[in-house]
């Protein structure tokens, strides 16, 4: 196995940056959904629109949970895992 080149290191760092940014945005989205759910829970009566919004938030939280779980299930071959990430655009 050959040693990593500067280009491959740069690409790996781009992917790590992408993952960090993506995790940060998911964290913000989760916080927003939780705040909306707290607001919903404080109300005594709920309109059909409120109920629908709650269901959509619940579905989105489950999607995020699955996405995070899939991030943990990477193949043994790191090359395969890295290739599934979006390719960085070189400007």
Phi and psi restraints in degrees (range 20) as a CNS / XPLOR table:
assign (resid 1 and name C) (resid 2 and name N)
       (resid 2 and name CA) (resid 2 and name C) 1.0 -80.9 20.0 2
assign (resid 2 and name N) (resid 2 and name CA)
       (resid 2 and name C) (resid 3 and name N) 1.0 153.9 20.0 2
assign (resid 2 and name C) (resid 3 and name N)
       (resid 3 and name CA) (resid 3 and name C) 1.0 -68.8 20.0 2
assign (resid 3 and name N) (resid 3 and name CA)
       (resid 3 and name C) (resid 4 and name N) 1.0 152.1 20.0 2
assign (resid 3 and name C) (resid 4 and name N)
       (resid 4 and name CA) (resid 4 and name C) 1.0 -64.0 20.0 2
assign (resid 4 and name N) (resid 4 and name CA)
       (resid 4 and name C) (resid 5 and name N) 1.0 142.1 20.0 2
assign (resid 4 and name C) (resid 5 and name N)
       (resid 5 and name CA) (resid 5 and name C) 1.0 -91.2 20.0 2
assign (resid 5 and name N) (resid 5 and name CA)
       (resid 5 and name C) (resid 6 and name N) 1.0 168.5 20.0 2
assign (resid 5 and name C) (resid 6 and name N)
       (resid 6 and name CA) (resid 6 and name C) 1.0 -61.1 20.0 2
assign (resid 6 and name N) (resid 6 and name CA)
       (resid 6 and name C) (resid 7 and name N) 1.0 -38.3 20.0 2
assign (resid 6 and name C) (resid 7 and name N)
       (resid 7 and name CA) (resid 7 and name C) 1.0 -65.6 20.0 2
assign (resid 7 and name N) (resid 7 and name CA)
       (resid 7 and name C) (resid 8 and name N) 1.0 -43.2 20.0 2
assign (resid 7 and name C) (resid 8 and name N)
       (resid 8 and name CA) (resid 8 and name C) 1.0 -67.4 20.0 2
assign (resid 8 and name N) (resid 8 and name CA)
       (resid 8 and name C) (resid 9 and name N) 1.0 -36.0 20.0 2
assign (resid 8 and name C) (resid 9 and name N)
       (resid 9 and name CA) (resid 9 and name C) 1.0 -63.7 20.0 2
assign (resid 9 and name N) (resid 9 and name CA)
       (resid 9 and name C) (resid 10 and name N) 1.0 -41.9 20.0 2
assign (resid 9 and name C) (resid 10 and name N)
       (resid 10 and name CA) (resid 10 and name C) 1.0 -62.2 20.0 2
assign (resid 10 and name N) (resid 10 and name CA)
       (resid 10 and name C) (resid 11 and name N) 1.0 -44.5 20.0 2
assign (resid 10 and name C) (resid 11 and name N)
       (resid 11 and name CA) (resid 11 and name C) 1.0 -61.5 20.0 2
assign (resid 11 and name N) (resid 11 and name CA)
       (resid 11 and name C) (resid 12 and name N) 1.0 -42.7 20.0 2
assign (resid 11 and name C) (resid 12 and name N)
       (resid 12 and name CA) (resid 12 and name C) 1.0 -62.4 20.0 2
assign (resid 12 and name N) (resid 12 and name CA)
       (resid 12 and name C) (resid 13 and name N) 1.0 -41.8 20.0 2
assign (resid 12 and name C) (resid 13 and name N)
       (resid 13 and name CA) (resid 13 and name C) 1.0 -65.4 20.0 2
assign (resid 13 and name N) (resid 13 and name CA)
       (resid 13 and name C) (resid 14 and name N) 1.0 -33.6 20.0 2
assign (resid 13 and name C) (resid 14 and name N)
       (resid 14 and name CA) (resid 14 and name C) 1.0 -63.3 20.0 2
assign (resid 14 and name N) (resid 14 and name CA)
       (resid 14 and name C) (resid 15 and name N) 1.0 -42.0 20.0 2
assign (resid 14 and name C) (resid 15 and name N)
       (resid 15 and name CA) (resid 15 and name C) 1.0 -67.2 20.0 2
assign (resid 15 and name N) (resid 15 and name CA)
       (resid 15 and name C) (resid 16 and name N) 1.0 -40.0 20.0 2
assign (resid 15 and name C) (resid 16 and name N)
       (resid 16 and name CA) (resid 16 and name C) 1.0 -64.0 20.0 2
assign (resid 16 and name N) (resid 16 and name CA)
       (resid 16 and name C) (resid 17 and name N) 1.0 -41.3 20.0 2
assign (resid 16 and name C) (resid 17 and name N)
       (resid 17 and name CA) (resid 17 and name C) 1.0 -62.6 20.0 2
assign (resid 17 and name N) (resid 17 and name CA)
       (resid 17 and name C) (resid 18 and name N) 1.0 -43.5 20.0 2
assign (resid 17 and name C) (resid 18 and name N)
       (resid 18 and name CA) (resid 18 and name C) 1.0 -58.8 20.0 2
assign (resid 18 and name N) (resid 18 and name CA)
       (resid 18 and name C) (resid 19 and name N) 1.0 -47.1 20.0 2
assign (resid 18 and name C) (resid 19 and name N)
       (resid 19 and name CA) (resid 19 and name C) 1.0 -62.2 20.0 2
assign (resid 19 and name N) (resid 19 and name CA)
       (resid 19 and name C) (resid 20 and name N) 1.0 -43.1 20.0 2
assign (resid 19 and name C) (resid 20 and name N)
       (resid 20 and name CA) (resid 20 and name C) 1.0 -62.3 20.0 2
assign (resid 20 and name N) (resid 20 and name CA)
       (resid 20 and name C) (resid 21 and name N) 1.0 -44.0 20.0 2
assign (resid 20 and name C) (resid 21 and name N)
       (resid 21 and name CA) (resid 21 and name C) 1.0 -64.0 20.0 2
assign (resid 21 and name N) (resid 21 and name CA)
       (resid 21 and name C) (resid 22 and name N) 1.0 -42.2 20.0 2
assign (resid 21 and name C) (resid 22 and name N)
       (resid 22 and name CA) (resid 22 and name C) 1.0 -65.2 20.0 2
assign (resid 22 and name N) (resid 22 and name CA)
       (resid 22 and name C) (resid 23 and name N) 1.0 -43.2 20.0 2
assign (resid 22 and name C) (resid 23 and name N)
       (resid 23 and name CA) (resid 23 and name C) 1.0 -63.6 20.0 2
assign (resid 23 and name N) (resid 23 and name CA)
       (resid 23 and name C) (resid 24 and name N) 1.0 -38.3 20.0 2
assign (resid 23 and name C) (resid 24 and name N)
       (resid 24 and name CA) (resid 24 and name C) 1.0 -63.9 20.0 2
assign (resid 24 and name N) (resid 24 and name CA)
       (resid 24 and name C) (resid 25 and name N) 1.0 -42.8 20.0 2
assign (resid 24 and name C) (resid 25 and name N)
       (resid 25 and name CA) (resid 25 and name C) 1.0 -67.7 20.0 2
assign (resid 25 and name N) (resid 25 and name CA)
       (resid 25 and name C) (resid 26 and name N) 1.0 -36.5 20.0 2
assign (resid 25 and name C) (resid 26 and name N)
       (resid 26 and name CA) (resid 26 and name C) 1.0 -64.5 20.0 2
assign (resid 26 and name N) (resid 26 and name CA)
       (resid 26 and name C) (resid 27 and name N) 1.0 -39.9 20.0 2
assign (resid 26 and name C) (resid 27 and name N)
       (resid 27 and name CA) (resid 27 and name C) 1.0 -61.2 20.0 2
assign (resid 27 and name N) (resid 27 and name CA)
       (resid 27 and name C) (resid 28 and name N) 1.0 -43.2 20.0 2
assign (resid 27 and name C) (resid 28 and name N)
       (resid 28 and name CA) (resid 28 and name C) 1.0 -64.8 20.0 2
assign (resid 28 and name N) (resid 28 and name CA)
       (resid 28 and name C) (resid 29 and name N) 1.0 -41.2 20.0 2
assign (resid 28 and name C) (resid 29 and name N)
       (resid 29 and name CA) (resid 29 and name C) 1.0 -64.3 20.0 2
assign (resid 29 and name N) (resid 29 and name CA)
       (resid 29 and name C) (resid 30 and name N) 1.0 -41.6 20.0 2
assign (resid 29 and name C) (resid 30 and name N)
       (resid 30 and name CA) (resid 30 and name C) 1.0 -61.5 20.0 2
assign (resid 30 and name N) (resid 30 and name CA)
       (resid 30 and name C) (resid 31 and name N) 1.0 -44.3 20.0 2
assign (resid 30 and name C) (resid 31 and name N)
       (resid 31 and name CA) (resid 31 and name C) 1.0 -61.4 20.0 2
assign (resid 31 and name N) (resid 31 and name CA)
       (resid 31 and name C) (resid 32 and name N) 1.0 -42.2 20.0 2
assign (resid 31 and name C) (resid 32 and name N)
       (resid 32 and name CA) (resid 32 and name C) 1.0 -63.5 20.0 2
assign (resid 32 and name N) (resid 32 and name CA)
       (resid 32 and name C) (resid 33 and name N) 1.0 -45.6 20.0 2
assign (resid 32 and name C) (resid 33 and name N)
       (resid 33 and name CA) (resid 33 and name C) 1.0 -62.4 20.0 2
assign (resid 33 and name N) (resid 33 and name CA)
       (resid 33 and name C) (resid 34 and name N) 1.0 -39.7 20.0 2
assign (resid 33 and name C) (resid 34 and name N)
       (resid 34 and name CA) (resid 34 and name C) 1.0 -65.2 20.0 2
assign (resid 34 and name N) (resid 34 and name CA)
       (resid 34 and name C) (resid 35 and name N) 1.0 -40.5 20.0 2
assign (resid 34 and name C) (resid 35 and name N)
       (resid 35 and name CA) (resid 35 and name C) 1.0 -62.8 20.0 2
assign (resid 35 and name N) (resid 35 and name CA)
       (resid 35 and name C) (resid 36 and name N) 1.0 -41.4 20.0 2
assign (resid 35 and name C) (resid 36 and name N)
       (resid 36 and name CA) (resid 36 and name C) 1.0 -64.8 20.0 2
assign (resid 36 and name N) (resid 36 and name CA)
       (resid 36 and name C) (resid 37 and name N) 1.0 -38.3 20.0 2
assign (resid 36 and name C) (resid 37 and name N)
       (resid 37 and name CA) (resid 37 and name C) 1.0 -67.7 20.0 2
assign (resid 37 and name N) (resid 37 and name CA)
       (resid 37 and name C) (resid 38 and name N) 1.0 -36.5 20.0 2
assign (resid 37 and name C) (resid 38 and name N)
       (resid 38 and name CA) (resid 38 and name C) 1.0 -64.4 20.0 2
assign (resid 38 and name N) (resid 38 and name CA)
       (resid 38 and name C) (resid 39 and name N) 1.0 -43.8 20.0 2
assign (resid 38 and name C) (resid 39 and name N)
       (resid 39 and name CA) (resid 39 and name C) 1.0 -60.3 20.0 2
assign (resid 39 and name N) (resid 39 and name CA)
       (resid 39 and name C) (resid 40 and name N) 1.0 -43.4 20.0 2
assign (resid 39 and name C) (resid 40 and name N)
       (resid 40 and name CA) (resid 40 and name C) 1.0 -60.6 20.0 2
assign (resid 40 and name N) (resid 40 and name CA)
       (resid 40 and name C) (resid 41 and name N) 1.0 -43.9 20.0 2
assign (resid 40 and name C) (resid 41 and name N)
       (resid 41 and name CA) (resid 41 and name C) 1.0 -66.4 20.0 2
assign (resid 41 and name N) (resid 41 and name CA)
       (resid 41 and name C) (resid 42 and name N) 1.0 -27.2 20.0 2
assign (resid 41 and name C) (resid 42 and name N)
       (resid 42 and name CA) (resid 42 and name C) 1.0 -76.7 20.0 2
assign (resid 42 and name N) (resid 42 and name CA)
       (resid 42 and name C) (resid 43 and name N) 1.0 -19.1 20.0 2
assign (resid 42 and name C) (resid 43 and name N)
       (resid 43 and name CA) (resid 43 and name C) 1.0 -79.3 20.0 2
assign (resid 43 and name N) (resid 43 and name CA)
       (resid 43 and name C) (resid 44 and name N) 1.0 143.6 20.0 2
assign (resid 43 and name C) (resid 44 and name N)
       (resid 44 and name CA) (resid 44 and name C) 1.0 -82.2 20.0 2
assign (resid 44 and name N) (resid 44 and name CA)
       (resid 44 and name C) (resid 45 and name N) 1.0 -36.5 20.0 2
assign (resid 44 and name C) (resid 45 and name N)
       (resid 45 and name CA) (resid 45 and name C) 1.0 -121.4 20.0 2
assign (resid 45 and name N) (resid 45 and name CA)
       (resid 45 and name C) (resid 46 and name N) 1.0 146.8 20.0 2
assign (resid 45 and name C) (resid 46 and name N)
       (resid 46 and name CA) (resid 46 and name C) 1.0 -127.0 20.0 2
assign (resid 46 and name N) (resid 46 and name CA)
       (resid 46 and name C) (resid 47 and name N) 1.0 130.0 20.0 2
assign (resid 46 and name C) (resid 47 and name N)
       (resid 47 and name CA) (resid 47 and name C) 1.0 -79.2 20.0 2
assign (resid 47 and name N) (resid 47 and name CA)
       (resid 47 and name C) (resid 48 and name N) 1.0 166.7 20.0 2
assign (resid 47 and name C) (resid 48 and name N)
       (resid 48 and name CA) (resid 48 and name C) 1.0 -57.6 20.0 2
assign (resid 48 and name N) (resid 48 and name CA)
       (resid 48 and name C) (resid 49 and name N) 1.0 -33.4 20.0 2
assign (resid 48 and name C) (resid 49 and name N)
       (resid 49 and name CA) (resid 49 and name C) 1.0 -65.7 20.0 2
assign (resid 49 and name N) (resid 49 and name CA)
       (resid 49 and name C) (resid 50 and name N) 1.0 -41.7 20.0 2
assign (resid 49 and name C) (resid 50 and name N)
       (resid 50 and name CA) (resid 50 and name C) 1.0 -60.4 20.0 2
assign (resid 50 and name N) (resid 50 and name CA)
       (resid 50 and name C) (resid 51 and name N) 1.0 -43.7 20.0 2
assign (resid 50 and name C) (resid 51 and name N)
       (resid 51 and name CA) (resid 51 and name C) 1.0 -63.4 20.0 2
assign (resid 51 and name N) (resid 51 and name CA)
       (resid 51 and name C) (resid 52 and name N) 1.0 -42.5 20.0 2
assign (resid 51 and name C) (resid 52 and name N)
       (resid 52 and name CA) (resid 52 and name C) 1.0 -64.4 20.0 2
assign (resid 52 and name N) (resid 52 and name CA)
       (resid 52 and name C) (resid 53 and name N) 1.0 -42.6 20.0 2
assign (resid 52 and name C) (resid 53 and name N)
       (resid 53 and name CA) (resid 53 and name C) 1.0 -63.6 20.0 2
assign (resid 53 and name N) (resid 53 and name CA)
       (resid 53 and name C) (resid 54 and name N) 1.0 -39.3 20.0 2
assign (resid 53 and name C) (resid 54 and name N)
       (resid 54 and name CA) (resid 54 and name C) 1.0 -61.1 20.0 2
assign (resid 54 and name N) (resid 54 and name CA)
       (resid 54 and name C) (resid 55 and name N) 1.0 -44.5 20.0 2
assign (resid 54 and name C) (resid 55 and name N)
       (resid 55 and name CA) (resid 55 and name C) 1.0 -62.3 20.0 2
assign (resid 55 and name N) (resid 55 and name CA)
       (resid 55 and name C) (resid 56 and name N) 1.0 -41.3 20.0 2
assign (resid 55 and name C) (resid 56 and name N)
       (resid 56 and name CA) (resid 56 and name C) 1.0 -65.2 20.0 2
assign (resid 56 and name N) (resid 56 and name CA)
       (resid 56 and name C) (resid 57 and name N) 1.0 -39.7 20.0 2
assign (resid 56 and name C) (resid 57 and name N)
       (resid 57 and name CA) (resid 57 and name C) 1.0 -64.8 20.0 2
assign (resid 57 and name N) (resid 57 and name CA)
       (resid 57 and name C) (resid 58 and name N) 1.0 -40.4 20.0 2
assign (resid 57 and name C) (resid 58 and name N)
       (resid 58 and name CA) (resid 58 and name C) 1.0 -62.1 20.0 2
assign (resid 58 and name N) (resid 58 and name CA)
       (resid 58 and name C) (resid 59 and name N) 1.0 -44.5 20.0 2
assign (resid 58 and name C) (resid 59 and name N)
       (resid 59 and name CA) (resid 59 and name C) 1.0 -62.6 20.0 2
assign (resid 59 and name N) (resid 59 and name CA)
       (resid 59 and name C) (resid 60 and name N) 1.0 -43.2 20.0 2
assign (resid 59 and name C) (resid 60 and name N)
       (resid 60 and name CA) (resid 60 and name C) 1.0 -65.0 20.0 2
assign (resid 60 and name N) (resid 60 and name CA)
       (resid 60 and name C) (resid 61 and name N) 1.0 -40.4 20.0 2
assign (resid 60 and name C) (resid 61 and name N)
       (resid 61 and name CA) (resid 61 and name C) 1.0 -62.0 20.0 2
assign (resid 61 and name N) (resid 61 and name CA)
       (resid 61 and name C) (resid 62 and name N) 1.0 -38.7 20.0 2
assign (resid 61 and name C) (resid 62 and name N)
       (resid 62 and name CA) (resid 62 and name C) 1.0 -66.6 20.0 2
assign (resid 62 and name N) (resid 62 and name CA)
       (resid 62 and name C) (resid 63 and name N) 1.0 -37.9 20.0 2
assign (resid 62 and name C) (resid 63 and name N)
       (resid 63 and name CA) (resid 63 and name C) 1.0 -62.6 20.0 2
assign (resid 63 and name N) (resid 63 and name CA)
       (resid 63 and name C) (resid 64 and name N) 1.0 -42.8 20.0 2
assign (resid 63 and name C) (resid 64 and name N)
       (resid 64 and name CA) (resid 64 and name C) 1.0 -63.6 20.0 2
assign (resid 64 and name N) (resid 64 and name CA)
       (resid 64 and name C) (resid 65 and name N) 1.0 -42.7 20.0 2
assign (resid 64 and name C) (resid 65 and name N)
       (resid 65 and name CA) (resid 65 and name C) 1.0 -58.7 20.0 2
assign (resid 65 and name N) (resid 65 and name CA)
       (resid 65 and name C) (resid 66 and name N) 1.0 -44.8 20.0 2
assign (resid 65 and name C) (resid 66 and name N)
       (resid 66 and name CA) (resid 66 and name C) 1.0 -64.6 20.0 2
assign (resid 66 and name N) (resid 66 and name CA)
       (resid 66 and name C) (resid 67 and name N) 1.0 -41.2 20.0 2
assign (resid 66 and name C) (resid 67 and name N)
       (resid 67 and name CA) (resid 67 and name C) 1.0 -61.7 20.0 2
assign (resid 67 and name N) (resid 67 and name CA)
       (resid 67 and name C) (resid 68 and name N) 1.0 -43.7 20.0 2
assign (resid 67 and name C) (resid 68 and name N)
       (resid 68 and name CA) (resid 68 and name C) 1.0 -65.5 20.0 2
assign (resid 68 and name N) (resid 68 and name CA)
       (resid 68 and name C) (resid 69 and name N) 1.0 -39.0 20.0 2
assign (resid 68 and name C) (resid 69 and name N)
       (resid 69 and name CA) (resid 69 and name C) 1.0 -64.4 20.0 2
assign (resid 69 and name N) (resid 69 and name CA)
       (resid 69 and name C) (resid 70 and name N) 1.0 -40.4 20.0 2
assign (resid 69 and name C) (resid 70 and name N)
       (resid 70 and name CA) (resid 70 and name C) 1.0 -66.1 20.0 2
assign (resid 70 and name N) (resid 70 and name CA)
       (resid 70 and name C) (resid 71 and name N) 1.0 -29.6 20.0 2
assign (resid 70 and name C) (resid 71 and name N)
       (resid 71 and name CA) (resid 71 and name C) 1.0 -65.4 20.0 2
assign (resid 71 and name N) (resid 71 and name CA)
       (resid 71 and name C) (resid 72 and name N) 1.0 -29.1 20.0 2
assign (resid 71 and name C) (resid 72 and name N)
       (resid 72 and name CA) (resid 72 and name C) 1.0 -78.5 20.0 2
assign (resid 72 and name N) (resid 72 and name CA)
       (resid 72 and name C) (resid 73 and name N) 1.0 -23.9 20.0 2
assign (resid 72 and name C) (resid 73 and name N)
       (resid 73 and name CA) (resid 73 and name C) 1.0 -92.1 20.0 2
assign (resid 73 and name N) (resid 73 and name CA)
       (resid 73 and name C) (resid 74 and name N) 1.0 71.9 20.0 2
assign (resid 73 and name C) (resid 74 and name N)
       (resid 74 and name CA) (resid 74 and name C) 1.0 -97.2 20.0 2
assign (resid 74 and name N) (resid 74 and name CA)
       (resid 74 and name C) (resid 75 and name N) 1.0 150.8 20.0 2
assign (resid 74 and name C) (resid 75 and name N)
       (resid 75 and name CA) (resid 75 and name C) 1.0 -65.2 20.0 2
assign (resid 75 and name N) (resid 75 and name CA)
       (resid 75 and name C) (resid 76 and name N) 1.0 163.7 20.0 2
assign (resid 75 and name C) (resid 76 and name N)
       (resid 76 and name CA) (resid 76 and name C) 1.0 -64.1 20.0 2
assign (resid 76 and name N) (resid 76 and name CA)
       (resid 76 and name C) (resid 77 and name N) 1.0 -31.3 20.0 2
assign (resid 76 and name C) (resid 77 and name N)
       (resid 77 and name CA) (resid 77 and name C) 1.0 -86.0 20.0 2
assign (resid 77 and name N) (resid 77 and name CA)
       (resid 77 and name C) (resid 78 and name N) 1.0 108.5 20.0 2
assign (resid 77 and name C) (resid 78 and name N)
       (resid 78 and name CA) (resid 78 and name C) 1.0 -60.5 20.0 2
assign (resid 78 and name N) (resid 78 and name CA)
       (resid 78 and name C) (resid 79 and name N) 1.0 -28.9 20.0 2
assign (resid 78 and name C) (resid 79 and name N)
       (resid 79 and name CA) (resid 79 and name C) 1.0 -61.2 20.0 2
assign (resid 79 and name N) (resid 79 and name CA)
       (resid 79 and name C) (resid 80 and name N) 1.0 -40.6 20.0 2
assign (resid 79 and name C) (resid 80 and name N)
       (resid 80 and name CA) (resid 80 and name C) 1.0 -63.8 20.0 2
assign (resid 80 and name N) (resid 80 and name CA)
       (resid 80 and name C) (resid 81 and name N) 1.0 -42.7 20.0 2
assign (resid 80 and name C) (resid 81 and name N)
       (resid 81 and name CA) (resid 81 and name C) 1.0 -63.4 20.0 2
assign (resid 81 and name N) (resid 81 and name CA)
       (resid 81 and name C) (resid 82 and name N) 1.0 -46.2 20.0 2
assign (resid 81 and name C) (resid 82 and name N)
       (resid 82 and name CA) (resid 82 and name C) 1.0 -65.7 20.0 2
assign (resid 82 and name N) (resid 82 and name CA)
       (resid 82 and name C) (resid 83 and name N) 1.0 -33.4 20.0 2
assign (resid 82 and name C) (resid 83 and name N)
       (resid 83 and name CA) (resid 83 and name C) 1.0 -69.2 20.0 2
assign (resid 83 and name N) (resid 83 and name CA)
       (resid 83 and name C) (resid 84 and name N) 1.0 -18.2 20.0 2
assign (resid 83 and name C) (resid 84 and name N)
       (resid 84 and name CA) (resid 84 and name C) 1.0 -78.3 20.0 2
assign (resid 84 and name N) (resid 84 and name CA)
       (resid 84 and name C) (resid 85 and name N) 1.0 -15.6 20.0 2
assign (resid 84 and name C) (resid 85 and name N)
       (resid 85 and name CA) (resid 85 and name C) 1.0 -78.2 20.0 2
assign (resid 85 and name N) (resid 85 and name CA)
       (resid 85 and name C) (resid 86 and name N) 1.0 156.0 20.0 2
assign (resid 85 and name C) (resid 86 and name N)
       (resid 86 and name CA) (resid 86 and name C) 1.0 -61.2 20.0 2
assign (resid 86 and name N) (resid 86 and name CA)
       (resid 86 and name C) (resid 87 and name N) 1.0 141.8 20.0 2
assign (resid 86 and name C) (resid 87 and name N)
       (resid 87 and name CA) (resid 87 and name C) 1.0 -75.8 20.0 2
assign (resid 87 and name N) (resid 87 and name CA)
       (resid 87 and name C) (resid 88 and name N) 1.0 132.3 20.0 2
assign (resid 87 and name C) (resid 88 and name N)
       (resid 88 and name CA) (resid 88 and name C) 1.0 -68.4 20.0 2
assign (resid 88 and name N) (resid 88 and name CA)
       (resid 88 and name C) (resid 89 and name N) 1.0 142.5 20.0 2
assign (resid 88 and name C) (resid 89 and name N)
       (resid 89 and name CA) (resid 89 and name C) 1.0 -88.8 20.0 2
assign (resid 89 and name N) (resid 89 and name CA)
       (resid 89 and name C) (resid 90 and name N) 1.0 127.1 20.0 2
assign (resid 89 and name C) (resid 90 and name N)
       (resid 90 and name CA) (resid 90 and name C) 1.0 -92.1 20.0 2
assign (resid 90 and name N) (resid 90 and name CA)
       (resid 90 and name C) (resid 91 and name N) 1.0 121.8 20.0 2
